[in-house]
Amino acid sequence: MANETDEVELSDQDLRVVARYCAEIAEEALSIFEESHPEDRRPRAAVEAAWIFVDGARRTKLQRTSSLAAHKAAREAATEAAGEAARAAGHAAAAAYLHPLAKSTQVRHILGAAAHAARAAELTEGGNRDVGAARIEQARRRATPDLVAVLKRYPAAPARGNRATQLMSELDTSLRSL
């Protein structure tokens, strides 16, 4: 495992593995946002931008700007659940910009989409933490060995913070034990 002063070796293929994982999970949460905001395409555009990168295009300004737009949609969302779903989409687009800096904060580029999607699902069920835990378990099972290998190049995710950060830490811990 790297320490916080090291650089991490990342290939374009590594970035695509991470972006695919994030896009798949965020895509499943889009309906939570779109139920409240059927005319707002910003989160969907962010997931689409992630898929463009996953499918072999170079990472461009598209992924960065669509990620920022999805995060803005999250701040403007009518419900907390919709906001979390939009954040998941924003993290999917941002996954293409995982930095090769061995900092625990970079883990959000890898696992943030899953954590926010799990929190969105939790909130749609009245804050039921069992729902979030089940989504984190699904995200753990979905993780490929290549994704886990990229994750393990970074220090562990922060464990303290809001509920999405806690979910991310739970997923991080379970993936590192594989």
N, C-alpha and C positions, 0 to 999 in steps of 0.2 A: 504494500500500500504506500502511496505517496504521502509526503508531508506537505505542509502548506507553502513551502518555498520551492518545491520542484515544479518542473513543467511536465505535462502529460503528453505522450505521443498519441496523436489522433490522425487517422486517415479520412479521406472523403467517405470511404465505405463505413467507417465507424460512425461518422456523423449521420449517414443515411440509416444505419441500424437504429440509432437513437430517435431520429425523426420519424421513422416508420412506427416504432413503438408508441411514441407520443401521438401521432396522427390517428392511429387506430383507436386509441383510448378516448381522445378528445372528440373524435367523430361520433362516438356512441353517446356523448353527453350533449351534443348540439341541440337535440330536441328539447332539453330542459330550458335552454335559452330561447329557442325559437317559439316555444309555447307562449312566452310572455312578450316576445318581440318579433313577430313573424316578418316584419318588413326590414329588419336590421340584419344585413348580411355580413357584417364585419367578422364575427367569430367563424362563420362558414368560410369566408374568404381566407382567413388565417389557416384553417385546416387544409383548404385547397392549395395554398402556397406551400405548406409543408409537403403535401403529396407531389407537387411539381419538383421539389428538391429530391424527394425520395426516388422519384422516377428517373433521375439521372441529370436533371438540369443543374447548372451551377447555382450555388447560393447567391442571391442577389438582394438588392434593396427590397424586393417584393416580400421576402420572408420577414425582414426587419420591420417594414412599415405596416404589414398586415398584423404582425404580432402586437405592435403598439396600438393599432386601431382596435383589436380585440380586447386589449386591456382597458382601453377607454370605454368600450361598450360595457365591460364588467363594472366599471365605476358608475356608469349611468343606468345600470340595470334596475328594473322595478323590484326584483326580489333578490335576496342573498343567494338563493340557489341558482338563479339565472346568471348572477355575477360570477359565481364559482365555475359554471360551465363555460362562460366566456373566457375566464382566466385559463382554463384547461386548453382552449383553442389557441390562445395567445402563446402559451408555453409550447404547443406543438410547432407553431411557426418559428419560434425562437430556438428550437432544438438544433436547427442548422448552424446556429452561432454558439454552440458549446465551445468554450474557450479552453485552450490547452494549459490552463493554470491550475495547479493542484490545490484548489481551494474548495472547502466544503460547500460554499455558496453555489458552485457550479453544478452541484448535484441537482439543483432545481431544474436545470435544463434537461436533465435525464428523467427525473421522476415527478416534476411539478405537474405535468398534465394529468398523470394518474392520481396524484393527491387531490387536485382541485376537482377532478371528475368524481372522485369518491365522496368528497365533501358535498358536491352538488346533489348527488344521489341521496346522501344522508339527509340533507335539508328538505328534499322533496318528500321524505318520509317523516317529517316532523322532528328532525334532528336525531333520528334513531342511529346510534353509533354502531349497532350491529350491521346496518346496511353499509356504512362506510368500511367496516372491517371486512365484510364480504367482498366489496369492490377492490379493496387492497389485496385480498387473497386472489381474486381474478387477475389482477395486474401482476402479481407474483408469478402465477402460472403462465401468463402470456409472455413473460420475459424470456428471451432466448439466451443461450450461453454467450453469444457475442455481445448482447446488451450487458449482461452481468460482468463480462470481462472489461468492458469500457467503464462501467460503474466502479469496479474495484481499483481502477487507476487513481481514483479520487479519494480524499479523506471522507469519512462518514458525514452524512447530512446532519445539520443541527437538529437537536432533539427538542429544544424548547421553542415555544412560539404559539401561534394560533393553531386552530384545529387542523387546517390543511398542512401546516408544518409538522404537526404530530403524526398525521397520516403518512406523510412523506418519510419521516424518520422510521416509522414501523415498516414501511415497504423496503427502505434502504437496509435496515437490519435483517429482514428476512431474506433479501436477495444476497447479501454478503455471506449468509450462512450456507448458501448452495455450494 
